[in-house]
């Protein structure tokens, strides 16, 4: 428990430094680190591009992945904190993280972030926490979710941040909500940089992030099931599979952990991975129903919500296998079960 607490505390301190670096980038300050846009041929002098933060993560979608996992941790800490001063400090850290997430323009990141807040409330309800405290935490989570939604809406009507909501407006029906806002950006280059799919009908081999992701996943299903490569294409060969179809506009990473595993290792290992993953979530859920230790329950909530949200969140990034925060999330989840089952810690 002490090691887990130290790990989480360290991650939060590290997060503060990283999100402040992202905030500087939003204001146009760059630190000379590798950047996806520069290597793709865009100019950081562009009004839209210069505000997209990537910090150490090269790609804004990769950065969004990290932000969502860390915001889940901060979310739970805010909810369980008993001191007003501490809550306010955490809320400031949380809000800066939200600003960073907005300017990454990651549609999947936004959706998963809001979804994680809703899932957190359900997981708290499931936990073995005293009734009065349980409803207090759920009420706190509902207030925080309301704050998140208001925060996003306020930024959606701001002239500077408005262009970064382009992708979320392409989601069916959601765009109609944003169309109420009449404020439009003066930056004529946003249409190209946002890569928004105005047509919500998916097109195999088409351009735009929706079509490209659809094509990448279709290729994996085609290669494994239709072409009968049931044992996969071999470790790291998902890119070879995608290249063989020549229909992904030179984007070769599958953009989904699950389909990447399916492409590399085939059906049997994919199903085995699902079995392990589901059992990990169920194991943590059983512990949360037994735990009487409020601190341990807090870490269990972080673990359960993180594991659940990792399922859709993996579609945001080109590949999460190289992300340190992904392995830390899995490691923390396993250590919670290990401490109970092997060391017999009193939870």
Secondary structure as UniProt FT lines:
FT   HELIX           2..26
FT   TURN            27..28
FT   HELIX           36..39
FT   TURN            40..41
FT   TURN            44..45
FT   TURN            47..48
FT   HELIX           49..51
FT   TURN            55..56
FT   HELIX           60..80
FT   HELIX           84..104
FT   HELIX           107..126
FT   HELIX           131..156
FT   TURN            159..161
FT   HELIX           162..165
FT   HELIX           166..169
FT   TURN            172..173
FT   HELIX           174..178
FT   TURN            179..180
FT   TURN            188..189
FT   HELIX           190..194
FT   TURN            204..205
FT   HELIX           209..221
FT   HELIX           222..226
FT   TURN            230..231
FT   TURN            235..237
FT   HELIX           238..245
FT   TURN            249..250
FT   HELIX           257..290
FT   HELIX           294..313
FT   TURN            314..316
FT   TURN            321..322
FT   HELIX           324..341
//
